[in-house]
Amino acid sequence: MTADAEEIRIWGLGVGPGDPELITLKAQRILRSADVVAYPAPADGDSLVRAIAAPHIPDGAEELVISTPMLAERYPAQDVYDRAAQEIEKRVEAGKTVAILCEGDPFFYGSFMYLYGRLSERLRVGVVPGVSSLSAGAAELGLPLAERNDVVAVIPATLDESALSERLAVADAAVIIKVGRHLDKVRRVLDDQGLLGGAKYIERATMEAQRMCDLADMSDQTAPYFSLIIVRKSVDI
């Protein structure tokens, strides 16, 4: 560890998509030496990221739960991040090291970036990247994402149909995320572009409840939050 790294007392740790063994060695080392472990949890349920990291959380560490309502609106979630940042700063001022757990990768659609924006204005914050759901999904499906000069698009299913269609049209491969209640819409767009037959679906990648199949074979009307669809226009690999 470098001298500069030793001065960092706040770390955002990517713990991967679900399998506890997919945490990096660096994230594991930092987590096991942390005085405080902070993590988001839904207001009415258990924290998935805490469950993923559970085998690596040290005995005796203080746990700081960031209760976050799952809302599309930016408020009151922004107030939650304000309060969480203040609580984390208090621990740092007391000389403690804080590890903030993040599902997947901290800077890939992760809520950690909102804490980072607040904390990094005044304090040094280290970030340890993690295995993303894209990488995990592709590995589990046995479907390489890109080769040579391929352009890969990451497309939120929350976009309207015309926007989805436009982004799919210019990509060699696409990973469609945030599927949820937008599953039927995504199916229609893929079918219109002749891509439905090659689209692969996976939910809860690397978790015990993992499920994967050809999208065309699915009759479900909606998908869980932790799901994605991968489609390649060329399958020459």
Secondary structure, 3 states (H helix, E strand, C coil): CCHHHHCCCEEEEECECCCHHHCCHHHHHHHHCCCEEEEEEECCCCCHHHHHHHHHCCCCCEEEEEEECCCCCCCCHHHHHHHHHHHHHHHHHCCCCEEEEECECCCCCCCHHHHHHHHCCCCCEEEECCCCHHHHHHHHHCCCCCCCCCCEEEEECCCCHHHHHHHHHCCCEEEEECCHHHHHHHHHHHHHCCCHHHCEEEECCCCCCCEEEEHHHCCCCCCCCCEEEEEECCCCC
